Amino acid sequence: MQNTNNNYIDEDEIDLRELFRTIWKYKKFIVAFTLLVTILAGIYAFTRKPIYEIKADVQAGYISNSNSNIYLMEPYALKLFIINNFDNSDNPKKPLPKVSVQLIKRTNNILNLKIDDISNKSAINYLQTILDSAKKRGDIKLQSYLRNNKSRIKIFQEQKEKIEKQLSILYNKLKKTKEPFIYQALLTSLKGMNDKILNIRLQINRLKSKISPLNITRTTIIGHIKQYDHPVKPKKKLIIIVAFITGLILSIFLVFFIEFIKGMKEEERIK
């Protein structure tokens, strides 16, 4: 039994020796092939157009309301709008700029934009184009909101003016009347009209507050735009390292494949 185990060990040692002999025999081929693959990968990495990346947090535009905010464009709708209109990653002729958008869940109205382009400047300009377009889209809803509230203000002002004219008439009657019963009735009417005017003024002030610029936030960047001095792609070091390892493994595989073919031909000759 011990002899059998020794035979297995000897065979394993012989196999390992043969493997190293084969590799050593083709060492020049292995080195040359590995260098070739590495050099080609290096040429690819250094000639490929660099891609820069910027990041920015963008707040979806909204109108402040006592109950809840009214979005000029819902955050998820804004995300789809940006992706559908500004992401060129699926365009084989012009794959850049590439735009990706994520909603920041803890806020619900802030989107994180990432833009890949040929330079930081180009990416920042593209970001501004996205913001301008989003503002124009939001302005459609904003203008409708402003027109609606201004129209309501105008109606209230017309009602107020009408009641004020009636008040003026009643005041004149009050000055002239000497009948206590009529005098009391006029006072009651005046009080009711003054209450109406007060209520209308409150409504007008409330509507003016709703359309105040202080309560309107348009789509805008929050904080600073993050940009990097060096391109994010191509990752030259990684490409070269991977190419070197791949070339080495592939060259060794080719060496053993060549030896296998040679062995088959020798067996055929012997037969």
C-alpha positions in Angstrom: 0.0 0.0 0.0 2.8 2.3 0.9 4.5 1.6 -2.5 1.2 2.6 -4.3 1.2 6.0 -2.5 4.8 6.6 -3.3 4.0 5.9 -7.0 1.2 8.5 -6.9 3.6 11.0 -5.4 6.2 10.3 -8.0 3.7 10.7 -10.8 2.6 14.0 -9.3 6.1 15.3 -9.1 6.8 14.2 -12.7 3.6 16.0 -13.9 4.7 19.2 -12.1 8.1 19.0 -13.5 6.7 18.5 -17.0 4.5 21.5 -16.5 7.4 23.7 -15.5 9.5 22.4 -18.3 6.9 23.1 -20.8 6.4 26.7 -19.5 10.2 27.2 -19.4 10.5 25.9 -22.9 8.0 28.5 -24.2 9.1 31.3 -21.8 9.9 33.6 -24.7 6.5 33.1 -26.3 4.8 33.6 -22.9 6.7 36.8 -22.2 6.2 38.1 -25.8 2.4 37.2 -25.9 1.8 38.8 -22.4 3.7 41.9 -23.3 1.8 42.2 -26.6 -1.6 42.0 -24.9 -0.5 44.4 -22.2 0.9 46.9 -24.7 -2.3 46.7 -26.8 -4.4 47.3 -23.6 -2.1 50.2 -22.7 -2.6 51.8 -26.2 -6.3 51.4 -25.8 -6.3 52.9 -22.3 -4.2 55.9 -23.3 -5.9 56.6 -26.6 -9.4 56.3 -25.4 -11.2 59.6 -24.9 -11.3 60.5 -21.2 -14.6 60.8 -19.5 -15.2 63.1 -16.6 -18.0 63.0 -14.0 -19.8 65.6 -12.0 -22.5 65.1 -9.3 -25.2 67.5 -8.0 -28.2 67.5 -5.8 -31.2 69.1 -7.5 -34.4 70.1 -5.6 -37.6 69.7 -7.5 -39.5 73.0 -7.7 -42.5 73.5 -5.5 -45.0 76.1 -4.1 -45.2 76.3 -0.3 -48.7 75.6 1.0 -50.2 75.5 4.5 -51.4 71.9 4.0 -48.7 70.4 1.7 -46.3 71.5 -1.0 -47.5 71.8 -4.5 -44.8 70.5 -6.9 -44.2 72.3 -10.2 -43.2 68.9 -11.4 -43.5 65.8 -9.2 -40.0 64.5 -8.3 -40.5 61.1 -10.0 -41.9 62.8 -13.1 -38.8 65.2 -13.1 -36.5 62.1 -12.9 -38.2 60.5 -15.9 -38.2 63.9 -17.8 -34.4 64.2 -17.3 -33.6 60.6 -18.3 -35.9 60.6 -21.3 -34.7 63.9 -22.7 -31.1 64.2 -21.7 -29.5 60.8 -21.3 -27.6 59.8 -24.4 -26.1 56.5 -23.1 -28.2 54.4 -25.4 -27.3 56.4 -28.5 -24.5 54.6 -30.3 -23.6 57.6 -32.4 -23.4 60.0 -29.5 -23.3 58.1 -26.2 -22.3 61.2 -24.2 -23.4 63.0 -22.1 -24.6 60.1 -19.9 -27.0 61.1 -17.2 -28.2 59.0 -14.2 -30.7 60.2 -11.6 -31.6 58.8 -8.2 -34.3 60.1 -5.8 -32.9 60.7 -2.3 -35.5 58.9 -0.2 -35.1 60.7 3.0 -36.2 64.0 1.4 -38.6 62.9 -1.3 -38.0 66.1 -3.4 -34.3 66.0 -4.0 -32.7 64.2 -6.9 -29.0 63.2 -7.2 -27.8 63.8 -10.7 -24.6 62.2 -12.1 -23.4 63.4 -15.5 -20.5 61.8 -17.5 -19.1 63.9 -20.3 -15.8 64.7 -22.1 -14.9 67.5 -19.6 -16.1 69.0 -16.3 -17.0 72.2 -18.1 -19.0 70.5 -20.7 -20.8 68.4 -18.0 -21.6 71.6 -15.9 -23.0 73.4 -19.0 -25.2 70.3 -19.7 -26.4 70.3 -16.1 -27.4 74.0 -16.6 -29.3 73.1 -19.8 -31.2 70.4 -17.8 -32.1 72.9 -15.1 -33.3 75.5 -17.6 -35.4 72.9 -19.4 -36.9 71.6 -16.1 -37.7 75.2 -15.0 -39.5 75.9 -18.3 -41.5 72.8 -17.9 -42.4 73.7 -14.3 -43.2 77.3 -15.3 -46.2 76.0 -17.3 -47.8 74.8 -14.1 -46.5 77.9 -12.1 -48.0 80.4 -14.6 -51.4 78.5 -14.5 -51.3 78.6 -10.7 -50.4 82.4 -10.7 -53.2 83.2 -13.2 -55.8 81.3 -11.2 -54.9 83.0 -7.9 -54.6 86.5 -9.5 -58.0 85.9 -11.1 -59.5 85.1 -7.7 -57.8 88.1 -6.2 -59.4 90.3 -8.9 -62.9 88.8 -8.1 -62.5 89.5 -4.4 -61.3 93.1 -5.1 -64.3 93.7 -7.3 -66.6 92.3 -4.6 -64.9 94.5 -2.0 -65.3 97.6 -4.2 -68.9 96.9 -4.7 -69.5 96.5 -1.0 -67.6 99.7 -0.2 -69.9 101.6 -2.6 -72.9 100.2 -0.8 -71.2 101.2 2.5 -70.8 104.7 1.3 -74.5 104.9 0.4 -75.5 103.4 3.8 -73.3 105.9 5.7 -75.0 108.8 3.9 -78.4 107.4 4.8 -77.2 106.9 8.4 -76.3 110.6 8.6 -79.7 111.7 7.3 -82.0 109.4 9.1 -83.7 110.4 12.4 -85.8 107.3 12.9 -84.3 105.0 15.7 -85.6 101.8 14.1 -84.1 102.6 10.6 -80.9 103.9 12.3 -80.5 100.6 14.1 -81.2 98.6 10.9 -78.6 100.6 9.1 -76.0 100.0 11.8 -76.6 96.3 11.6 -76.2 96.3 7.8 -73.0 98.4 8.1 -71.6 95.9 10.6 -72.4 93.0 8.3 -70.8 94.7 5.3 -67.7 95.6 7.3 -67.4 92.0 8.4 -67.7 91.0 4.7 -65.0 93.5 3.7 -62.7 92.2 6.5 -63.2 88.6 5.4 -62.5 89.6 1.8 -59.3 91.4 2.8 -58.2 88.3 4.7 -58.9 86.2 1.6 -57.0 88.6 -0.7 -54.0 88.6 1.7 -54.0 84.8 1.8 -54.0 84.6 -2.0 -51.3 87.2 -2.3 -49.2 85.2 0.2 -49.7 82.1 -1.9 -48.3 83.8 -5.0 -45.5 85.5 -3.1 -42.0 84.8 -4.5 -41.0 83.8 -1.0 -43.3 80.8 -1.2 -42.2 79.7 -4.7 -39.1 77.5 -5.1 -38.1 76.7 -8.6 -36.0 73.7 -9.6 -32.5 74.4 -8.4 -29.1 73.0 -7.3 -28.6 72.4 -3.6 -25.0 72.9 -2.3 -22.0 72.6 -4.6 -21.4 70.7 -7.8 -19.0 67.8 -7.1 -16.3 67.5 -9.8 -13.0 65.7 -10.0 -9.7 66.8 -11.5 -9.0 63.4 -13.1 -11.2 61.5 -15.5 -13.2 58.6 -14.0 -12.8 56.6 -17.3 -10.8 54.8 -18.6 -9.2 53.3 -15.5 -5.8 53.0 -17.1 -4.0 51.1 -14.3 -6.8 48.6 -13.9 -7.0 48.0 -17.6 -3.3 47.3 -17.8 -3.2 45.0 -14.8 -6.2 43.0 -16.0 -4.7 42.8 -19.5 -1.3 41.6 -18.1 -3.0 38.8 -16.0 -5.3 37.8 -18.8 -2.4 37.7 -21.3 -0.3 35.6 -19.0 -3.0 33.1 -18.3 -4.0 32.9 -22.0 -0.4 32.5 -23.2 0.1 29.6 -20.7 -3.1 28.0 -22.0 -1.9 28.3 -25.6 1.4 26.7 -24.7 -0.3 23.6 -23.2 -2.7 23.5 -26.1 0.2 23.6 -28.6 1.9 20.8 -26.7 -1.3 18.8 -26.7 -1.6 19.1 -30.5 2.0 18.0 -30.9 1.4 15.0 -28.6 -1.6 13.9 -30.7 0.5 14.2 -33.9 3.3 12.1 -32.4 0.8 9.4 -31.3 -0.6 9.3 -34.9 2.9 8.8 -36.3 3.7 6.0 -33.9 0.5 4.2 -34.9 
